């Protein structure tokens, strides 16, 4: 592999992230989101729904009744992780997350099975017996917007290369030891 440039790596990161919003089979479609829970870090895989390089933002959806929503309200600092096996690229990011009501028109376009994910017991709560799928509650459909503050890109090809980009530095980036 030839040596990458700082700009080239950041461009590659965003190409993958943006592709993840449109291609349901691309690995960037399913980032891991980590929040800070009462007992420490908690990580889970979500679906990347939208991204804006110019805004440095990633959008995901969640159930407003979920523990992650409460965790974001209590401490909006989050981390995201994306592993791209073919590219041998690990993307880690830090962000400040905000919660907002989801788009009601978008919720209305979701299939009934997807809408039902926003109903019933609070996610993670114990249930007894089988749970009947319920009609979704649009008020529980919420947007998590992650305002990126840092991107850490690690290329695991030979030689390994790693760069860190900060919003506070206008995403200029700098090389760090892998």
N, C-alpha and C positions, 0 to 999 in steps of 0.2 A: 504494500500500500504506500502511496506517496503521502508526504506530509500535507496535512490540511492547513488551511488558514483559519484565523479566528472568525472572520466573516463567513467563510465557507461552512464551518461547523454550525454556527448559529443559523445560517440559511437552511442547512440540512435538518436541524432540530425542528424549525418551524414548518418545513415541507412535510415532515412526518406528522407533526401535530395536526396540521390542517388536513392532511389526508385522512387522519383518524376520525375527523368529524364527518367525512363523506363516505368512507369505505368501511362497512361494518366488519370486514375481515382483516383490516389492518391492525397490528398490535397496539398502535397508539390510541385506538378506539376505547381501550379499557385501562385507563391509568389506575394506579393505586393511590387513594387519598388517605393521608394520615392526619388525625386530629388528636387533640390532647384531652383525654378522658379523666374522670376522677381518680382512676387507678394508674394513669400513665398513658403512653401513646396507644392509639387504636388505628388500625389500617384496614381498608376494605377496597375492593375493586368497584368502580363505577363506570358509567358510559359517558365518554366525552361527547357533548352535544354541539358545542360551538367553540370557536377560538378566534381571537383577534390579535394579530401580531402588533398592530399599531397601538392597541390599548394594553397589550401585555396581559390579556385576560383569557381564562378558560372557563367554560360553562358546563355544569353538570346538573342533574336533577336529583332531588331527594324527597322523601316523605317528611313533611314538617314535624311529624310526631316522632321521628327517629332520634335515637341518641346522638347521632352525628350532628343533627341540627342544633340540639341543645348544647353540644360541645362547641360548635362554631360560635354560638351566641355568647357562651362563657369565655371563650378564648379563640379569636378569629385566626390565629396563626395556624397554618396548615402546611403540609408537605405533600408533594405529588411525586410519583415514580412511574416511569415508563421504560420498559425493556423491549428493544427491537432486535430480535435474534439475528435476522438476516444481515442487518446493517452493523451488528456487533456494537450497538450504541445504547448506552444507559443514559436516560435523561432524569435528573432529579431537579425539583424546583421547590422553592419556598414561596408562599403567598399569604396574603391576607384575604380571607374569605368573607363574603357577605351573603346573607340570605334574603331572598325576595320572593313574593308570590310568583308562581309560574304563570305562563301565558294561558289564560282560559281557552282561547281559540285553539292553541296547540293541544291542550288537554282534551278538548272535544274531538280532535282528530285521532287521538290514540285509540287503538283497538280496545274493546271492553275488557279483555284480559289484562292489558297494561294499565288501564284505569283502575282496575280492582286492586292493583298493588298499593294504591293510595286509599286504603280503607281498612276497617277491622281493627284488630289489636295493634298496639304500638309495636313496631319492629323490635324484635328481640325479647318480647314479653312471652312468658310461658303460655301455651295453649293446651286445652284438654280436648282429646278426640280430634276428629277431622274438622277443618274449618271450611265453611261454605264461602265461596267467593262472593264478595259483596259488590255492590255498585260503588265505583270510585267516588271519592270526595275531592272535588277540584280544589277545595280550600287547603288540602294537605299537599298538593302538587307545588313543589318549591324549587326555585333556582338557586344553585350555589354558584356564585361568580368568584373565581379565584384571581385576584389581582397579583400577578407575579412580581416578586421583588428580586429573585435570584434564579438563574438557570445554571446547573452544573452538568456539563456534557462530558461523558467518558467514552471514547472510542477504544474498544478492546482488540482492535486489529494490531498487527505488529508494525511499528512500535505503538504501544499504548499512548494515547494523547488525551489530555483532559484540559478543559477550559471552563472558567467561571465567568458568567455575565451578570451584571447587576443593573437593575433599573436606575438606581441612583447614579450610575456612570453612563447613562444613555445606552446601555447594552453594548458597550465597546468590547468588553471581555479581556481576559488575561489568561495566560497559560499557568497551570499549577501542576505539581507532580501528580502523576496518576496514582 
